[in-house]
Amino acid sequence: MRALKLATSWLVGALLVLLVAAYAVFTLNQIDEAPLSDAADLPASGEVVARGAYLARIGDCASCHTRAGGLPYAGGRAIETPFGAVYASNLTPDPATGLGRWSADEFWRALHNGRSRDGRLLYPAFPYPDYTHVTRGDADAIFAYLRTLDPVRAQTPAAALRFPYDTQAALAVWRALYFRPASWAEQPRESPEWNRGAYLVQGLGHCAACHTPRDALGGPRRGVPLTGGVVPGDPWWAPSLVSAGQAGVANWPLPEVVALLTTGVTAHAGVSGPMAEVVFASLQYLNADDARAMAVYLRSLPAEPEPTREARPAPAPVLERGQQIYADRCAQCHGDEGEGKAGAFPALAGNRAVRMSETLNLIQMVLHGGYQPATAGHPRPYGMPPFRQSLSEADVAAVLSYVRDAWGNGAGRVETMDVHRARERPGS
């Protein structure tokens, strides 16, 4: 008992030392920041406001800062994290609950340093680790646009995080481990088009926020950017952008990458789940130059092979059950041989989304169905109905095991427990 008390006291003491060190880092970071200006913001030109509207759209700001049924940019949407919920803030110029009393300097500090108007550290559910790369000129343009919105009085709910993740001390520790403010610097050996694409992907597009794996503290794992990860607060897998077996496009023709970004579909692939929302609300509005620049950068990422795993087929009775379910529920659209229907339903034979080692998205599509995004280039997408209510977890595992095994896919089984875990994830 005495040893337990000593160990507990040691742990408490170590935690206190860590918190003191975190506050020291917090204070030093404040000292290093550029002081805020007392000068009043000058009125922005119509050109600047229009550019800010475009940048806010391709940064997909409204998607997080608009709750279901709410007014655009008025906040209130719950952003689920492994540590609890954070609520997106009101970005309209309401003086009491929004940005009405903010200055351009304070808005820039939020994007660049992850600090609120009153100096508090912001939760990294707001992707300031990516937005820190946004230039001051672009930040000012976005702020100028937000100032033109109609003010909406809408108080942002307080975050509902577990202790100690709801404390400034915990945020200071997180920042000391994972965050350093950065300024965007172009790579002189690369073309202007490549640099523009890199800026959009790494900054406003904040692609790494979903497509980079995270550790137990929610920090991005070092050395493996864009290699895939679970979408924060959403039970979908954001596939690796550097793996040819997942979402890498290094070997794709450039026009096909542009088409996928701006329409959500090509002859060989389509987006679904959260990425369909991104294309619908944001990427389809990229101008031609920016869409091409992003495609150029994404094609330059290394084409790493998909990690090899032993593909264990399901037992014969499970495959037989899966084949029957496929014939009854799936073949009418996807074809008896998984060949699909051009322009309507994707082929499943040889489909890399079917064959990749991570099966979460396949499970989610069967459970919840989904549509590709309706875009100017693809205005009437076909959809897939949900089977959550009509198929058991064992049935879902069986039909997916069959699809992953059939037509030369050879990708291995899906366990019933995998389906159960997907259904139990928050947001399922």
N, C-alpha and C positions, 0 to 999 in steps of 0.2 A: 504494500500500500504506500509506504514511504517512497519507494522508487517511482511509483506511478505519479505521486504528487510532484516529485522532483522533475520528472519528465514533462509534466504538464506545465510547471512553472518555467521550465526552459523554453518550451514551445511558445508560451505567452510572451516571455521576454524577447525571443527571437522575432516574434510578430511585431512587437512594439518597436524594436530596432529597425525592422523593415519599413514600418509605417513612417518613422522619423526620417529614414533615408529617402523614402518616396517624397515626403514633403520638402526635403532639401532639394531634390531634383526638380520638383514642381516649382519651387521658388527660383531656382537658377534658370529654369526655362522661361519664367516670366521676365527675369532681368534681361535675358538675351533677346527677347522680342522687341521689335521696333515700337517706340511709344506711339500711342494714338494721337491723331491730330485734333486740335480744337477748332480748326477751320470748318466752316459750313460747306456742305457738299454743293457743288455747282449743278445747275440743271443740265440734264443729258440731252443730246440731240436725238432727233427721231431715228437717225441711222444707228446710233448706239443702242437705243431701246429695241429696235428691230433685231439687231445682232444679239442682244441679251435674250430676247424671246427665243431665237433659234438655238442659242447655247443652252438655255434652260430645258428646251425640248430634247435636244440630243443628249443632255445629261440625265434625262428621265426624272427630273425633280418632282413633277406632279404625281408620279406613280406612288411615291412614298408619302408625299405631303398632302394627299387627298384621301380622306376616308370614304368607304363605301357609302354612297348616298349624300356625301358632303360636297361643299363648294370647292372648286379647284384651288389648290395651294393653301387651303384653310387648316390643314393639319388634322391631327386626331387619329390617324391610322396607327394601329398597334403593330409594331415591328417585333415579332417574336424572336427571342434569342435563347440559347441554352440556359441562361441565367434569369430569365423572366422577360417581361415586355417593356419596350421603350416606345413612347408615342412621338410620332413625327410632329414637328412644331408648325405653327401658323406662319406662313411666309407672306401673307397679305400685309399691306401697310397700316393695319389697325394699330393705333398707338398704345392700347392697353394690353392686347394679347398677341400682337404680331410684330412686324418689323418697323412700325411707324416711328419709333424713337431711335432706331438704329442709324448709325452713320455708315458710309462706305468703308471706312477703316475697320469698323467693328465687324461688318459682314466679311471683309477680307480676312480678318483674324480668325473668324469661325472656320472658313474654308482652309486657310493656310496653317493655322496653329491648333484647330480643334478646341477653341475656347469661346464661350458665350459672351454676350454683351457685358455681363456683370463679372466676367473673369473666371467663371466656373469652367472646369474641364467638361467637355462634351463626351457623351457615350459614343464609342466607335461604331455603333449601329448607323450613325451618320458617317458616311465613308470619307472622313477628312484625311485618313492615311493615303487616299487616292487623290482627293481634291487639293491636297497640299501642292500638287504639281500644276494646278490651274494658274495661269498668269494673272497678274494684278489687273491688267486691262480687261480680260474676260470676266473676272470676278466683278469688276465695276459695272460692266455691261449687264450682267445678270441682275445685279442689285438695282440698276436703273430700270430694268424691265419690271421687276417685282414691285417697285414703287408705283408703277402705273396701274396695278391691279385695283379693283374695288376693295376697300377695307372690309374685312369680315371679323366681327367680334366672336372669337371662338377660343376659349381657354384650352391650352394643351394639358391633358391629364398628366399627373405625376407618373414617373416611371414606376413599374411594379417589379422591382428586382429583388432577389434574395440578398440578405446580408452575407458577406461584406461588399458584394458587387455594386451596391447602391451608394457607396461612399466615395468621396473625392480622393481619399487616400488610396483606395483600390484602383481608381482610375490613374492616379499618379504612378503607381507600380506598373500598371499595364503600359502606360506611355513610356516609362523608363525602359521597359523590355522590348517594345515593338515599334515605337514611333519617333521619328525625327523629322521636323519640318524640312521641306526640300523645295528648291527652286528649279523650274524647268530649264533644262539645258539641252540644246540640240546636239546631235552627234555629227561632227563636221564631215566624217567619212561617208555619211549616208545622204541620200537625196532629200530635197525639201519635201517631196511627197511622202517618203518613208517617215521623216521626222513629224510631219503633220499627223500621220496615222498613229505613230507611237504616242504622241501627245493626247490624241483622242482616246485611245485604248487605255492608257495608263492614268489619265486624268479624268476628264469629264465623263467618259464612258464607264469608269470605275469597274472594268471587267474583272479585275483581280478580286474584288469584294466577294464574288461568287465562285470564280473559277480557280481559286487558290485554296489548298487544304489548310485547315486550322487545327491548332492544338487544343488541349483541355482548357486553356484560359481564353480561347477565342482569338488568339493571335495567329497571324499567318505564319506557316512553317517556313523557316529560312531555306533558301536554296532550291525551292521547288515551285516557283511562281507559275500560275496558269496551268497547273497539272491536274486540276479538277478537285471538286469538293462539294459537300452538301450545301445547298442554298440556305443561308442563314434564316431560320424561322420558317422554312418551307421544305416539305419533304420531297425534294427533287434533287437529282444529281446534276451539277453543272460540269459537263464533261471537260476533259483536258483539251486545251487549245494547242498543245504541242505533241499530241499523240495521233498518229495516222489512224489508229484504231478507234479513236473517240471523236473529237471535233477538230483535229488538226486539218489545215487546208493547204499545207505547203505544196502539195502536188496537184492542186486544183487549178484549172484555168481561171485567170483573174476575173473575167466577166461572171463566172459562176459564183465566186465569193461575193462579189457585189450584189448579185441577185439574191443570195441567201440573206445578206444583211438587210436589204431594202424591201424584199417581198416575202421573206420567210420560207421560200420554197425554191428548189431547183429540180432538175430532172433526176437527181440522185439523192437529194436530202430535203428535209423540212424541219422546222423548229416546232417545239411543243412546250407545254408547261410554262414556267416563268419566262423562258426565252421568247415564247410567242407574245407574251405581254410586252416585253422590251421592244420587239420589232414593231408591234402594233402602235405603242404609245410614243416610241422614240426613233428607232433606227430607220423606219421607212421615210422619215422626214430629212434624212441626211441629203445635203446637196450632192451633186454628181462628183465634185472634186473630193469632198470629204469621204464619201462612200468608197471611192477608188483608193484614197490614201489609207483608210483603215484596212482595206483588202490587201494592199501592198504590204503593210506592216504585218498583218496576220499571216500572210504567205511566207514572210521571212523568218517566222519562228521555226525552231528546229523540229524536224519530223521524227520524233522518237517512236520506237515500236511500242505497241501495247504490251504491258507486263504479261508474261506468260504464266498461266495458272493451269493446273491439271483440270481438264474438262471431263467431269464425271457425269456420264449420262444417267438419267433417271431409270429406275427399274422398268422392265417391259410393261407391267400392268399400268404404271403411271403414264407412260408414253402412249399406250393404247387409249387410256381415258382422255389424255390431252388431244390425241388425234380426233377422237369423236367430238369433243367440244369444239375443236377448230372447224370441223366439217359443218357442225350445226350453227355456230355463231360467227365464224370469221371468214370462211372461204368465199362467201358471196361477194365480199369486197376485195379481199387480199388474194384470191385465186386459189385453186386447188393445189398448185405447186408453189404458192407463196410469191407468184409473179406480180401481183398488184395490178392496178389499172392506171396507165399513164395519164397524168394530169388530174388524177382523182385520189387514188389510194396507193400508198407506198408499197413497193415490193418488200417482202420480208426475207426472201432468199438472198443471202449475201449482204444483207443490211448491217452496217457496222453498229448501229444503235441496238440491234438485236444481239449481235455477237460479242459486244464488249463485256468485260468481266463484271462491271457494276450493273446490277439488274434493277435498281430502284426505279428508274424512269419507265421501264417496261411494266413493272407492277402498277405504278401510278396510272399509266395510260389505260390499263385494263380495268382498274378499279374505278377511275373517275372519268375516263374518256377525255376528249379534248378536241379543239379545233386549231388548225393553223391560223395565223393572224389574217384578218381581212385587210389587205393593203391595196394601194393604187395599182400595183403591178399584179395583184392576185386577189381580186375583190370578192370572189365567191368560193372560199375554200370549203372543201368537204371536211366532215368531222367524224369522230368515232364516239359511239354511245358508251355510257358507263355500264359496267357489269358488277358494280359493288353489291347490289342488292340481289342479283340473280345467280351469281357464282360464289361458291364457298371459297375459303382460303385455299383449301386443297385443290379445288378446281382451277383456280388462278395459277397455282404452282404447276399443275399438270399441263395446262395448255401452253404456258410459257416454256416449260421444259421441252415439250414437243416442238414448238417453233424454233427453239434454240438448237435442237438436235437435227431437225429435218433439213432437206434440200442442200446438204453439204455445209450447213452452218457450224455444226460440231462444237457448240459453245458451252455445253454443260447444263446441268439441271438448275432449277429454281426450287428452293426448299419452301415448304409450307410455312416454316418459321420466318423466312424472309418476308413473306406476304403479311404475316401477322405483325412483324415489327414495323412494316411500312404503314399498316393501318393504325398502329398505336402511336406513331410519331405525331407531335403537335402539329395541328393544321391539316391532318389527314381527313 
